[in-house]
Amino acid sequence: MSLERHQWNIDVVASAAGAKREAVAPDGTGAPHGETSAYAAKGGLVSFVGAGPGAPDLLTLRGAQAIAAADVVIWASSLVDQRVLAHAKQSAEIVDSAKLPMEGVLPYYERAAQQNLRVARVHSGDPSLWGAIQEQLEQCQTLGLDTEIVPGVSSFTAVAARIGRELTIPEVAQSVILTRLGGGKTPMPPGEQVAEFARHQTTMALFLSAARSGQLQDELLAGGYPPDTPCVVAYQVTWPDELIVPTALKDLAATIKGRKLWKHTLVLVGPGLAAGGSRSHLYHPGHFHGFRKADREARKQLRETSQPRPIDP
């Protein structure tokens, strides 16, 4: 599918709850203008849709389009807000996958291939992060189904938005590490331990790790984060029962255990969560790019203040 920009003709209809959004393409397929192949293809199609972190209005327009065009909508009631189903057409078959293994979902893909159906497989957050979609993509390929992945808002960016913080502070943290604690249901590859990642001293977002908060705290400390490193514990971000608690690394385990946050909890850690914003070069008058010329004097000052700092041995 093309990554070009498209002008959508969107009719937005709000329900009394403010949850329903409908988008209609000029050709009536539910596809973005100029991009009808995935929606109007003759064969079956499975769209893996990122529903976002929780709030239904954080579903993307393209995600809503994919759900609206689907003959079958498969969603997990344990992870996705039911209100995203407001985008489904009246004739769509709605399937709750919360209690289904892969073998329970596969028959719907097989039927889609046999009957040329559209399936919207709705995942929480962004499907590319711990979405278990690779095995599903391979199954679809074996069945001869077309597939597409619709990105979603990840919970780590939703947490950053809720606490009003940038995660990449100039000269403090220019990297964000997304990972999870080892020792869970899925083994971690060699070299991907939290303690090793922590040695970078940048911003980290830790998924699927709250159930072993003591081990998480120990590994972060062992990696070199100081005990007073700022952390944010976020439960069910953007859901009605959302809970966000700032804390220090030395109190991380106690914060999580004290509130019994075993599931649906993300942890952010790093000095950038409390650092003040230093001047970004992007909007500095001495910075230039294809749309803006640099002020000569400001450019000279910028060069003088941009000398690399020595690295401590």
Residue pairs with C-beta under 8 A, 6 or more apart in sequence:
1 35
1 37
1 38
1 148
2 34
2 35
4 34
4 35
6 32
6 33
6 34
6 35
7 33
8 23
8 25
8 32
8 33
8 61
9 24
9 25
9 26
9 33
10 23
10 24
10 61
11 22
11 23
11 24
12 21
12 22
12 23
13 20
13 21
13 22
14 20
14 21
15 86
17 83
18 57
19 56
19 57
19 83
19 86
20 86
20 87
21 57
21 59
21 61
21 64
21 86
21 87
22 64
22 68
22 87
23 30
23 61
23 64
23 65
23 68
24 30
25 31
25 32
25 33
25 36
25 39
25 65
26 33
27 33
27 36
27 40
29 36
29 39
29 40
29 69
30 39
30 65
30 66
30 68
30 69
31 37
31 38
31 39
31 40
31 65
31 69
32 62
32 65
38 45
38 47
38 146
38 148
39 45
39 65
39 66
39 69
39 118
41 146
42 116
43 113
43 116
43 144
43 145
43 146
44 112
44 113
44 114
44 115
44 116
44 117
44 118
44 119
44 143
44 144
44 145
44 146
45 112
45 118
45 119
45 145
45 146
45 147
45 148
46 109
46 112
46 119
46 121
46 136
46 140
46 145
46 146
46 147
46 148
47 66
47 69
47 70
47 118
47 119
47 120
47 121
47 147
47 148
47 149
47 150
48 121
48 123
48 127
48 131
48 133
48 136
48 137
48 147
48 148
48 149
48 150
49 59
49 63
49 66
49 67
49 120
49 121
49 122
49 123
49 127
49 150
49 152
50 60
50 63
50 123
50 124
50 125
50 126
50 127
50 128
50 131
50 149
50 150
50 151
50 152
50 153
51 59
51 63
51 75
51 80
51 81
51 84
51 122
51 123
51 124
51 125
51 152
52 58
52 59
52 60
52 63
52 124
52 125
52 152
52 153
52 158
52 238
53 124
53 125
53 153
53 154
53 155
53 158
53 237
53 238
53 239
54 81
54 124
54 155
54 158
54 236
54 237
54 238
54 239
54 242
55 81
55 238
55 239
56 81
56 83
56 84
56 86
58 152
58 153
58 158
58 238
59 84
59 87
59 152
60 150
60 151
60 152
60 153
62 150
63 84
63 122
63 150
63 152
64 87
66 120
66 148
66 150
67 73
67 84
67 85
67 87
67 88
67 120
67 122
68 87
68 88
68 89
69 118
69 120
70 88
70 89
70 92
70 118
70 119
70 120
71 91
71 92
71 93
71 112
71 117
71 118
71 119
72 92
72 93
72 95
72 108
72 111
72 112
72 117
72 118
72 119
72 120
73 85
73 88
73 92
73 93
73 94
73 95
73 119
73 120
73 122
74 95
74 97
74 105
74 108
74 119
74 120
74 121
74 122
75 84
75 85
75 94
75 95
75 96
75 97
75 122
76 96
76 97
76 98
76 122
76 123
76 124
77 96
77 98
78 98
79 98
79 123
79 124
80 122
80 123
80 124
81 239
84 122
85 94
88 94
88 120
95 105
95 108
97 104
97 105
102 135
102 136
102 139
105 121
105 136
106 139
108 119
109 119
109 136
109 139
109 140
109 143
109 145
110 143
111 117
112 118
112 119
112 143
112 145
113 143
113 144
113 145
121 133
121 136
123 131
123 133
123 152
124 152
125 131
125 152
125 153
125 154
125 155
126 151
126 152
126 153
126 154
127 133
127 149
127 150
127 151
127 152
128 149
128 151
129 154
129 178
129 207
130 180
130 207
130 208
133 149
137 147
140 146
140 147
141 147
155 207
155 234
155 237
155 266
156 167
156 176
156 178
156 205
156 207
156 266
156 268
157 167
158 237
158 238
159 205
159 232
159 234
159 237
159 244
159 266
159 268
160 166
160 167
160 268
162 234
162 237
162 238
162 242
162 244
163 232
163 244
163 246
163 273
165 272
165 273
166 272
166 277
167 173
167 176
167 203
167 205
167 268
167 270
167 272
168 174
168 175
168 176
168 203
168 272
169 272
169 275
169 276
169 277
169 278
170 277
170 278
170 279
170 280
170 281
171 278
172 271
172 272
172 275
172 278
173 202
173 203
173 270
173 271
173 272
173 275
174 202
175 200
175 202
175 203
176 202
176 203
176 204
176 205
177 197
177 200
177 202
177 203
177 204
177 205
178 204
178 205
178 207
179 192
179 194
179 197
179 204
179 205
179 206
179 207
180 188
180 206
180 207
180 208
180 209
181 194
181 206
181 208
181 209
181 212
181 215
181 216
181 219
182 188
182 192
182 193
182 194
183 212
183 215
184 208
184 209
184 211
184 212
193 219
194 204
194 206
194 209
194 216
194 219
194 220
194 223
195 219
195 220
195 222
195 223
196 223
197 204
197 223
198 204
198 219
198 220
198 222
198 223
198 224
198 225
199 223
199 224
201 224
201 225
201 270
201 271
202 270
202 272
203 268
203 269
203 270
203 272
203 273
204 220
204 268
204 269
204 270
205 266
205 267
205 268
206 216
206 266
206 267
206 268
206 269
207 266
209 216
209 267
210 216
210 233
210 256
210 261
210 262
210 263
210 265
210 267
211 262
211 263
213 252
213 253
213 256
213 257
214 253
214 257
216 252
216 253
216 267
217 249
217 250
217 252
217 253
220 229
220 249
220 252
220 269
221 227
221 249
221 250
225 249
225 269
225 270
226 249
227 248
227 249
227 250
228 248
228 249
228 250
229 248
229 249
229 269
229 270
229 271
230 246
230 247
230 248
230 249
230 269
230 270
230 271
230 273
230 274
231 246
231 247
231 248
231 249
231 252
231 255
231 267
231 268
231 269
231 273
232 244
232 245
232 246
232 247
232 267
232 268
232 269
232 273
233 243
233 244
233 245
233 246
233 247
233 252
233 255
233 256
233 259
233 261
233 265
233 266
233 267
234 242
234 243
234 244
234 245
234 265
234 266
234 267
234 268
235 241
235 242
235 243
235 244
235 259
235 261
235 264
235 265
236 242
236 243
236 264
237 244
237 266
243 259
243 261
245 255
245 259
246 273
247 255
249 269
252 267
252 269
256 265
256 267
281 287
281 302
281 306
284 298
284 302
285 294
285 295
285 298
286 294
286 295
286 297
286 298
286 299
286 300
286 301
286 302
286 303
287 294
287 299
287 302
288 294
288 299
294 302
